[in-house]
Amino acid sequence: MGHIEFRLGLSGTGKSQSIANEIAREVENNPLSSRIFWVVPGVASYTSERRLLEQTAATVRAEVIHLSRLAEQANTKLQATTATPVNNTGKRLLLAAVYKDCVSELQVLHRAEPSIRFLDSILEVFEELSEFALVPEQIEAQLEVAATRFDDIDPLSLTAVASKSLIGKLRDISLMYVRWKQELRIRHLYDASDLPALVTPHLDRWSELPQITLYIDGFSDICPRDALFIAALAQRAAHTVITLPLRRSTATGRALGSAVSHNEDGFPWDDPLILQGWMSFRRLTWAAAEQGLQIDVQKAPVTAKEGRFKEAPDLSVLAEFLAGERTEPADWQGQVFLAQAQNSRAECDGVAASIARYVQEESCGFEDIAVLVPDMELYSAQLAESFHAYGIPFSMDTYPPLANHPLTKFLLASLVTVDEDLSVEAMKRYLKTEFCGLTPEDGDWLETYIQSYEVEGRKMWLSPERWGFAQAQSDGVAAAAASRADERAESLRQTLLSILQPFVTRLSGDLRPAQLAQALWELLVDAGAKRKVAQWLVEEGAGAAANPGEGSLHEQAWMKWMSLLNDLSETRAGIPMPRSFLFSLVYEECMTQSLTTIPEGLHQVRVLSFAHAIAWEASRVFVMGAADGVLPGRVLHRGLLQDEERIQFAALFDQRLGYTTQERQGFQRMFVYSVLSRSSEHLVISSPLSNQDGKAIRPSLLFAQIQEWFNGQCSEVLWTREDAVGLFEGDRGLANIQAPPGRLLEYWLPRLKEGTLPVKELPQLQSAMLHYLENHPWRAAARQGVAGLSHQTQAKSLPDSVAKQLYGTPLYTNVHQLETYASCSYRYFLQYGLRLQPEDFPEITPAERGTLIHDVLQEFVAKHMDDPSSWRKMADADVQESIRRLFDQVLERPTSQIWARKASRRQQALEALLLLERAAVVLTNHVRRGEFVPRALELSFGTRAGADGDSDKHGADGTGNRLPLLKFALDNEVEVLVRGRVDRVDTAAEGNDLAIRIIDYKSSALDLDITRIEYGLRLQLPLYGAALVKYSQQLFGQEGTLAGLLYLPIQSGISVSPSPMKPSDAIAAQAQHMRTRGWMLANDTYLQWMDGSIRDGATDLFKKVYKKDGSLMKTAPVLTEQAWQSLLGRVISHVYTLSSRILSGKIPIQPYRFRSEESCTFCPYSAVCHIDKRWDPSPFRNLSPLNTDDMEDWTAYTEHWHEFISAGSDEQ
């Protein structure tokens, strides 16, 4: 008869150590005797192997093994099943096929298209059925009986909804589970989690088992299936020892009797700390009793106070409180510490500084320290940075996701190219992979090319025609460069397609899993992936810098992909499935699979997650991230079955199925105990007070409880970034500053600049910094940091000769360039001197939208300007129909194809059309109600074709002529020649009186305010107006007067009304958002010509100009003749001033700042000038606002206006 010995005790009571000692003695006495299996959870295997190696030399007799691996060994011996295990992908595929076959029979779990997550929730229930040894055929047979038992069950444990849903779900699950198992048998597969159950009936044939000794250790939750397997092993094994995390006081005959009993009177329901362990104890004793085994219950070798915590009374007290074995507070002895940190970064620095102090001051080894974190993903990067800064060697218990491996990135990127039909973004992702066939340099270049010309879609990429996108958009000036670019792009495309095109072609439409597997395999072959992975293994496993850990990752990644492909090719491989489902299946598998890393060395601080620390022990332990809801964790409902349904299941079938949320929350008590009992000497518990976004975090209630348990004496500190420099209370001198130079500089320099260094720290800081500045290898960085305290962002002037070479003499420029210089002279230097061009990828920006609106409006005006009488008579509906036709014509132009490439852009274009329809009516109203009519569009003066993007659309003055350049002579006799183009020129005349106005369409509410004119930021319209007056005789056959400089905002707005508005009123309200902005000449006749009803008050075309008495309003957008000339003269003076500064090489970094507006906001050159407003606000020019009263100071500039009008001009 077999025998089981239970050893019961909580953490620190020597259970695992006693096993290691017994195995060591047995191996030493009988090194070649029968085998010994030390069965532990997967997360405890490394620790157990280390513990065993510390007790005995390597031996083949003893083996640390997982329970699943033991089942595999048994199956290898017994051949209980010769089927192939199916992994997660295979399970999902098989279930998807089963679900499709029986979906019409389902009652509750019916879905039109089941998602991967939904299938996983069903598989979770299947796993629970397996773990709790429930046979679906029996459940299915009992469902009808169970449905009749509702009246006999305690109504408090049931709800009507739960009753109905449970029966329906169980019927559906049983139906799918039975067919799923059938499919597994048919295809000669098995679920690996079922292997213990498959092997159990055959263990009596394992001939070696009677000589084997078993130690089952480290498990807190043993499910019924595994309990039956363990009991069957114990029934035949020579000796079996099982440890469980229960109090030593439970190791009594009474407890054993209660566990074996089939009633639950002895269940410790009110003691969640041991509830999970008690359930495991009961399952094992039941199974052992059914096997007729002899059961012996023993206490763990020692108490925790006598064992792990014998040198640390504080830790013993903490463990007793956590275990519920103590109620009286104790005095603090200095082994438990609490710390709250400013944020997670300060927390990491605080831990690193503390470790450095332990090692330096207390002769503690790095290998004696462990750091436990709740989530490696949240803490790994910051901890690594802090440890590197403090020179702390460490090993992190990381499990890199399979999705991050280069091989996976390549395969997933390839699937995305198919899924997104070779979109720009998909191809950019593909080009960044290591298997695409291109060098990184070629990949980067091609990425820029396809993004610049929006090369996307199967039609473009797989076209038999050679690529010529650069030449198609070339203006002829750079045709040779465009041709070379196209040749290079074509060559790289062919290289890419040699790998990618066969893959894309194979994956069209719905697929069979085997087709996807074959396509992925052939893609790997075409890309030479196997050879490259093998090369990585060789390179990273050889030489002085060998890294076997990296080589292991590559091998694991390759093997996981081979396993996934096998599943696709062997599990229901011939059934067609939606391509999107299969792709999602692959994506999900890659995201959930992880790789295993190998610790790099033993003399390092070990960083582990809470979940992987259950078997670890160290002298000093840091438990980080102990925030509310983390330790203990906040457990949420999960899975397909509700808590009420689990309770009802137990009531109906007299058997449990899984755990409720409340039970799992109770299990956190043991989890907290396990985490906080890893240390044998010192324990530091810390929590950040804010997350990475600055949101407040509340520390765990454990902080308050621990203080209470130690009479409020427990040391509790606050870690901030300042503490990271290692400055502690007291005068310890230079030798006791623990910070590395980088952290000390980070603390010292900004406070030195601000004059906020604490006086008491000055002596220590002075000594430390002098040491670094004079002797330390960091002296270069320290000196540079000190020099940076007085740094200002600035640029020296260019020598005159260099400026003239850059810009040329005479200086050819345009008004926009002058405005750019006025905005920021350094940007002008970068853009027009060095000719640096930021990446300009085609995208629908506000500028692109504005260009579309501008082009359509210009076509509209050009069509109707020659017959203003007919235009005035057009109905609004006809006006809108006209602009719709012109809109379609503009979109058909080659330059407008960007709008047709994506559905989202076409929608944006349609939204712009709605705005254009309203704008067309507004333009028509200007003609209807005023005397001004368009006379010229795109009127050019001095424009050179192709210069700075200038080109004619409608001809210069409507007839194809150009006006001369505007010529200005500087004091040094250097000429400045200004070119430009006026969007639209209107005139109105009566006899010899000719009035001229300029209209410029803007997609925003731009205004011609005095402040921006004063500082040179708004020069365009006034200078254009001056040019029109100067050349009015040439243009219109008579002298003209400038009557208006107007922006016409093409925009919509939201109008708030207390009640619904009539359609006509709503249209009128929208039209008001398109009122003109700018300035008009204070001339009653000209104002009347603007709008015949302007004297009646504000109109939908113009703001209010006149008072009721007929006088001009103070706020009217009008200027007197004198102010008008002063404004034009001020603008002309800017041409002289700005041009002189340009040619003299003045390029100070002085962007303007006006109220909340800054010239840096949309500047693409910020990466060059590196202005950091936090430290150096000096570069900015703060502009003072002006109003019309300040124009009196411009009177002197009138002279510039008169000189400009009277001066002659040369035809250019």
Secondary structure, 3 states (H helix, E strand, C coil): CCEEEEEECCCCCCHHHHHHHHHHHHHHHCCCCCCEEEECCHHHHHHHHHHHHHHCCCCCCEEEECHHHHHHHHHHHHCCCCCEEECHHHHHHHHHHHHHHHHHHCCCCCCCCCCHHHHHHHHHHHHHHHHCCCCHHHHHHHHHHHHCCHHHCCHHHCCHHHHHHHHHHHHHHHHHHHHHHHHHHHCCEEEHHHHHHHHHHHHHHCCCHHHCEEEECCCCCCCHHHHHHHHHHHHHCCEEEEEECCCHHHCCHHHHHHHHCCCCCCCCCCCHHHHHHHHHHHHHHHHHHHCCCEEEEEECCCCCCCCCCCCCHHHHHHHHHHCCCCCCCCCCCCCEEEEEECCHHHHHHHHHHHHHHHHHHHCCCHHHEEEEECCHHHHHHHHHHHHHHCCCCEEECCCCEHHHCHHHHHHHHHHHHHHCCCCHHHHHHHHCCCCCCCCHHHHHHHHHHHHHCCCCCHHHHCCCCCCCHHHHCCCCCCHHHHHHHHHHHHHHHHHHHHHHHHHHHHCCCCECHHHHHHHHHHHHHHCCHHHHHHHHHHHCCCCCCCCHHHHHHHHHHHHHHHHHHHHHHHCCCCCCECHHHHHHHHHHHHHHCECCCCCCCCCCEEEEEHHHCCCCCEEEEEECCCECCECCECCCCCCCCCHHHHHHHHHHHCCCCCCCHHHHHHHHHHHHHHHHCCEEEEEEEEEECECCCCCECCECCHHHHHHHHCCCCCEEEEECCHHHHCCCCCCCCHHHCCCCHHHHHHHHHHHHHHCCCCHHHHHHHHHHHHHHHHCCCCHHHHHHHHHHCCCCCCCCCCCHHHHHHHHCCCEEEEHHHHHHHHHCHHHHHHHHHCCCCCCCCCCCCHHHHHHHHHHHHHHHHHHHCCCHHHHHHCCHHHHHHHHHHHHHHHHCCHHHHHHHCCHHHHHHHHHHHHHHHHHHHHHHHHHHHCCCEEEEEEEEECCCCCHHHCCCCCCCCCCCCCECCEEEECCCCCEEEEEEEEEEEEEEEECCEEEEEEEEEECCCCCCCHHHHHCCCCCHHHHHHHHHHHCHHHHHCCCCEEEEEEEEECCCCCCCCCCCCCHHHHHHHHHHHHCCEEEEECCHHHHHHHCCCHHHCCCCCCCCCECCCCCECCCCCEECHHHHHHHHHHHHHHHHHHHHHHHCCCCCCCCEEECCEECCCCCCCHHHHCCCCCCCCCCCEECCCCCHHHHHHHHHHHHHHHHHHHCCCCCC
